[in-house]
Amino acid sequence: MSHNPFTADPAVPQRLAQLGTETAGKVRQAARGALVDGVLPRDAVEAIRRRFALASVRELMLVLLDLAKQGARPSISDFHVGAVGLESETGNLVLGGNVEFPGTQLGFTLHGEGFVFTRAMSRGTNISVIAIDEAHPCAHCRQCLAEYARSDRLELIDPLGHTLTLAQLYPWPFDPSHLGERGAVPGRESWPNLKLLEGADHPLAAQLLAAGRRSHSPYSQCPGAVVLSLADGSHVSGLAIESVAYNPTIQPIQAAMVELIAHGHGYEAISGAVLGTVIGGAVDYARGTAELLARVAPDAPLTIVGWSA
């Protein structure tokens, strides 16, 4: 195990122990029944906290880590990770877990923290506090978290009693300011003039453009988005979230998979996909999208639509 240089508050694990396994299970059961697409609404958060006399919303977040972990899909490692994020704008709790895709390259892997932040980006919200397991964010995740404009305000909590800032975990970051950028701002339309190329069209163009305009793609100048069509007639979308370090970038197909899983669907529900990308640009998401889609939904056709900003 790695060395832990941080001091924890022993009252936190003591309080969790006093809560007891039975009560903690009832808390999670109540939360499961109130979840809406992987999100626990603020009213339910407060009701559950009061009902079980929990000390704070943060304590509830720690108790819900096991529930978040149940949504993880680590098909390769079998190492389940759960994360619970607090939306600063709404007071809602966003649950997420790690996801692995057997038969593809490991770069498609979604970490628990990344799942929560990708979900929040798609929802147009910021995460102010994130509860994590005792295994703290890997360096990859710390780089991902550093991409967000409000990362300097982020707090990370765990069942051991740590309350840490990202600056403590990543004290000298390579962040967006190194390339003259502000960082990712959920809900911001970074590409308001994005439009399909002349002659291009698709029935889901409006939904695709809505996601693409919020794509965080300042480094490549190549916004990307994916809309997945599902067997029940519904749709989920994902947008590109570039990293100043490039490699930790979340591809739009990964973000769409986050939405798919959060809404309770399996990969078999995917009936088709459309990708919006800059044809011939510095970054083209076509091959990555086709690779992952072919693995998880081999019968689902992929349509590629070109656009320009």
C-alpha positions as CSV (number, residue, x, y, z in Angstrom):
1,M,0.0,0.0,0.0
2,S,1.1,3.6,-0.6
3,H,2.2,5.9,2.1
4,N,-0.5,8.3,3.4
5,P,0.9,11.7,4.4
6,F,-2.4,13.3,5.4
7,T,-4.1,13.6,8.8
8,A,-7.6,12.3,9.2
9,D,-10.4,13.2,11.7
10,P,-10.9,10.0,13.7
11,A,-14.4,11.2,14.6
12,V,-15.6,10.5,11.1
13,P,-15.0,6.7,11.1
14,Q,-16.2,6.5,14.7
15,R,-19.4,8.1,13.7
16,L,-19.8,5.7,10.7
17,A,-19.1,2.8,13.0
18,Q,-21.7,4.0,15.5
19,L,-24.3,4.2,12.7
20,G,-24.0,0.5,12.3
21,T,-24.3,-1.8,9.4
22,E,-28.1,-2.3,9.7
23,T,-28.9,1.5,9.7
24,A,-26.4,2.2,6.9
25,G,-28.1,-0.5,4.9
26,K,-31.5,1.2,5.5
27,V,-30.0,4.6,4.4
28,R,-28.8,3.1,1.2
29,Q,-32.1,1.3,0.6
30,A,-34.0,4.6,1.1
31,A,-31.6,6.4,-1.3
32,R,-31.9,3.7,-3.9
33,G,-35.7,4.2,-4.0
34,A,-35.3,7.9,-4.4
35,L,-32.7,7.9,-7.1
36,V,-33.6,9.5,-10.5
37,D,-31.1,8.4,-13.2
38,G,-28.3,8.0,-10.7
39,V,-29.0,11.4,-9.0
40,L,-30.4,11.8,-5.5
41,P,-32.5,15.0,-5.5
42,R,-31.9,17.6,-2.8
43,D,-35.3,17.1,-1.2
44,A,-34.6,13.4,-0.8
45,V,-31.1,14.1,0.5
46,E,-32.5,16.3,3.3
47,A,-35.3,13.9,4.0
48,I,-33.0,10.9,4.4
49,R,-30.5,12.8,6.4
50,R,-33.2,13.9,8.9
51,R,-34.9,10.5,9.0
52,F,-31.7,8.7,10.0
53,A,-30.3,11.5,12.1
54,L,-27.2,11.8,10.1
55,A,-24.8,14.5,11.1
56,S,-24.5,16.1,7.7
57,V,-24.9,15.7,4.0
58,R,-21.3,14.8,3.8
59,E,-21.9,11.9,6.2
60,L,-24.7,10.7,3.9
61,M,-22.3,10.9,1.0
62,L,-19.9,8.6,2.8
63,V,-22.7,6.1,3.6
64,L,-23.8,6.1,0.0
65,L,-20.4,5.1,-1.4
66,D,-21.3,1.4,-1.2
67,L,-24.5,2.2,-3.2
68,A,-22.5,4.1,-5.8
69,K,-20.0,1.1,-6.0
70,Q,-22.9,-1.2,-6.9
71,G,-23.2,0.7,-10.2
72,A,-19.6,0.1,-11.1
73,R,-18.8,-2.1,-14.1
74,P,-15.1,-3.1,-13.7
75,S,-15.3,-6.2,-16.0
76,I,-11.6,-6.5,-16.3
77,S,-10.1,-5.7,-12.8
78,D,-13.1,-6.6,-10.7
79,F,-12.0,-3.6,-8.5
80,H,-15.2,-1.7,-7.7
81,V,-14.9,2.0,-7.0
82,G,-17.8,4.3,-6.0
83,A,-17.9,8.1,-5.9
84,V,-20.6,10.5,-4.8
85,G,-20.5,14.2,-5.8
86,L,-22.4,17.2,-4.4
87,E,-23.7,19.6,-7.0
88,S,-23.0,23.1,-5.9
89,E,-25.9,24.6,-7.8
90,T,-28.6,22.2,-6.8
91,G,-27.6,20.3,-3.7
92,N,-28.3,17.0,-5.5
93,L,-26.0,14.1,-5.1
94,V,-24.5,12.4,-8.2
95,L,-23.5,8.8,-7.9
96,G,-21.0,7.0,-10.1
97,G,-18.6,4.1,-10.4
98,N,-15.7,2.9,-12.5
99,V,-16.4,1.3,-15.9
100,E,-14.1,-1.0,-18.0
101,F,-14.7,-2.2,-21.5
102,P,-13.3,-5.7,-22.1
103,G,-12.0,-6.3,-25.6
104,T,-11.0,-2.7,-26.2
105,Q,-7.9,-0.7,-25.2
106,L,-7.6,0.4,-21.6
107,G,-7.8,4.1,-22.5
108,F,-11.6,3.8,-22.7
109,T,-11.7,3.1,-18.9
110,L,-13.9,5.4,-16.9
111,H,-12.8,6.0,-13.2
112,G,-15.3,6.6,-10.5
113,E,-14.4,10.3,-10.0
114,G,-14.4,10.8,-13.8
115,F,-17.8,9.2,-14.1
116,V,-19.3,11.7,-11.6
117,F,-17.6,14.8,-13.1
118,T,-18.5,13.7,-16.7
119,R,-22.1,13.3,-15.5
120,A,-22.0,16.7,-13.9
121,M,-20.5,18.3,-17.1
122,S,-23.4,16.8,-19.2
123,R,-25.9,18.1,-16.6
124,G,-24.3,21.6,-16.7
125,T,-23.4,21.5,-13.0
126,N,-20.3,21.9,-10.8
127,I,-19.2,19.4,-8.1
128,S,-18.1,21.1,-4.9
129,V,-17.5,18.0,-2.8
130,I,-16.8,14.5,-3.8
131,A,-16.8,11.4,-1.6
132,I,-14.4,8.7,-2.5
133,D,-13.3,5.3,-1.2
134,E,-10.1,4.8,0.8
135,A,-8.2,4.4,-2.5
136,H,-7.7,8.1,-3.4
137,P,-7.8,9.5,-7.0
138,C,-5.0,8.2,-9.2
139,A,-2.8,10.7,-11.0
140,H,-4.9,10.4,-14.1
141,C,-8.0,11.4,-12.1
142,R,-6.2,14.3,-10.4
143,Q,-5.3,15.6,-13.9
144,C,-8.9,15.2,-15.0
145,L,-10.2,17.1,-12.0
146,A,-7.7,19.9,-12.5
147,E,-9.3,20.6,-15.8
148,Y,-12.3,22.2,-14.3
149,A,-12.4,26.0,-13.8
150,R,-13.6,25.6,-10.2
151,S,-11.2,22.8,-9.2
152,D,-9.5,25.1,-6.7
153,R,-12.7,25.0,-4.6
154,L,-13.1,21.2,-4.8
155,E,-13.0,19.2,-1.5
156,L,-12.5,15.4,-1.4
157,I,-13.7,13.4,1.6
158,D,-13.4,9.7,2.5
159,P,-14.6,7.3,5.3
160,L,-11.2,7.5,7.0
161,G,-11.9,11.1,7.9
162,H,-9.9,13.0,5.4
163,T,-11.1,16.3,4.0
164,L,-8.6,17.3,1.3
165,T,-8.4,20.0,-1.4
166,L,-7.3,19.1,-4.9
167,A,-4.3,21.4,-4.2
168,Q,-3.2,19.0,-1.4
169,L,-3.5,16.0,-3.7
170,Y,-2.0,17.8,-6.7
171,P,0.1,20.7,-5.3
172,W,1.8,21.8,-8.5
173,P,-0.6,21.0,-11.3
174,F,-0.3,21.2,-15.0
175,D,-3.6,23.0,-15.4
176,P,-5.4,24.9,-18.2
177,S,-3.7,28.2,-17.4
178,H,-0.4,26.7,-18.8
179,L,-2.0,26.9,-22.2
180,G,-3.8,30.2,-21.5
181,E,-7.2,28.6,-20.9
182,R,-9.8,29.0,-18.1
183,G,-10.8,25.4,-17.8
184,A,-14.0,23.5,-18.2
185,V,-17.2,25.3,-17.2
186,P,-20.3,23.1,-17.1
187,G,-23.2,24.5,-18.9
188,R,-21.2,27.0,-21.0
189,E,-21.7,27.0,-24.7
190,S,-18.1,27.2,-25.9
191,W,-19.2,26.7,-29.5
192,P,-22.4,28.8,-30.0
193,N,-21.8,29.0,-33.8
194,L,-21.3,25.3,-34.3
195,K,-23.2,24.1,-37.4
196,L,-23.4,21.0,-39.6
197,L,-21.5,21.2,-42.9
198,E,-23.5,22.2,-45.9
199,G,-25.5,19.3,-47.2
200,A,-25.2,17.4,-43.9
201,D,-28.3,16.5,-42.0
202,H,-29.6,14.1,-39.4
203,P,-32.9,13.6,-37.5
204,L,-31.0,14.1,-34.3
205,A,-29.1,17.2,-35.5
206,A,-30.7,19.5,-32.9
207,Q,-29.7,17.2,-29.9
208,L,-26.3,16.6,-31.4
209,L,-25.6,20.3,-31.9
210,A,-26.8,21.1,-28.4
211,A,-24.3,18.7,-26.9
212,G,-21.5,19.8,-29.3
213,R,-21.9,23.5,-28.5
214,R,-21.1,22.6,-24.8
215,S,-18.1,20.5,-25.8
216,H,-14.9,21.5,-23.9
217,S,-12.4,21.5,-26.7
218,P,-10.2,24.6,-26.4
219,Y,-6.9,22.8,-27.2
220,S,-7.8,21.1,-30.5
221,Q,-10.5,23.4,-31.5
222,C,-12.4,20.3,-32.5
223,P,-15.7,20.0,-30.6
224,G,-17.2,16.5,-30.5
225,A,-20.5,15.0,-29.4
226,V,-22.4,11.7,-29.7
227,V,-26.1,10.9,-29.4
228,L,-27.1,7.3,-28.8
229,S,-30.5,6.0,-29.9
230,L,-32.0,3.4,-27.6
231,A,-34.4,0.6,-28.2
232,D,-37.2,2.3,-26.2
233,G,-37.1,5.4,-28.4
234,S,-35.2,7.6,-26.0
235,H,-31.7,9.1,-26.5
236,V,-28.7,10.0,-24.4
237,S,-25.8,12.2,-25.5
238,G,-22.2,12.8,-24.5
239,L,-19.7,15.6,-25.3
240,A,-16.0,15.8,-25.5
241,I,-14.1,17.0,-22.4
242,E,-10.5,17.8,-23.4
243,S,-7.7,17.8,-20.9
244,V,-4.8,20.2,-21.0
245,A,-2.6,17.1,-20.7
246,Y,-4.4,15.6,-23.8
247,N,-4.3,11.9,-22.8
248,P,-7.0,12.2,-20.0
249,T,-9.5,13.6,-22.4
250,I,-13.0,12.2,-22.2
251,Q,-14.2,11.2,-25.6
252,P,-17.8,12.0,-26.5
253,I,-18.6,8.2,-26.8
254,Q,-17.3,7.7,-23.2
255,A,-19.5,10.6,-22.0
256,A,-22.5,9.1,-23.8
257,M,-21.7,5.7,-22.1
258,V,-21.8,7.5,-18.7
259,E,-25.3,8.8,-19.5
260,L,-26.4,5.4,-20.8
261,I,-25.3,3.7,-17.5
262,A,-26.6,6.5,-15.3
263,H,-30.1,6.1,-16.9
264,G,-30.1,2.4,-16.0
265,H,-29.6,1.0,-19.5
266,G,-27.3,-1.8,-20.7
267,Y,-25.3,-1.7,-23.8
268,E,-27.8,-4.0,-25.5
269,A,-30.3,-1.0,-25.5
270,I,-28.2,0.9,-28.0
271,S,-29.9,0.8,-31.4
272,G,-27.8,3.4,-33.2
273,A,-25.4,6.3,-32.8
274,V,-24.5,9.5,-34.5
275,L,-21.2,11.3,-34.0
276,G,-20.6,15.0,-34.7
277,T,-16.9,15.8,-35.3
278,V,-14.6,18.1,-37.3
279,I,-13.8,16.1,-40.4
280,G,-10.0,16.3,-41.1
281,G,-9.4,18.3,-37.9
282,A,-6.6,18.0,-35.4
283,V,-8.7,15.6,-33.5
284,D,-11.2,13.2,-35.1
285,Y,-13.3,11.1,-32.8
286,A,-14.6,8.8,-35.6
287,R,-12.2,5.8,-35.1
288,G,-12.4,5.8,-31.3
289,T,-16.2,6.0,-31.4
290,A,-16.4,3.2,-34.0
291,E,-14.1,1.0,-32.0
292,L,-15.9,1.2,-28.7
293,L,-19.4,1.0,-30.2
294,A,-18.4,-2.1,-32.3
295,R,-17.4,-3.8,-29.0
296,V,-20.4,-3.0,-26.8
297,A,-23.2,-2.8,-29.5
298,P,-21.9,-4.5,-32.6
299,D,-25.3,-4.3,-34.4
300,A,-25.8,-0.6,-33.8
301,P,-25.0,1.5,-36.9
302,L,-22.8,4.6,-36.5
303,T,-23.5,7.7,-38.6
304,I,-20.7,10.4,-38.7
305,V,-21.7,14.0,-39.3
306,G,-19.2,16.7,-40.0
307,W,-19.5,20.2,-38.6
308,S,-17.6,23.4,-38.2
309,A,-17.4,26.0,-35.5
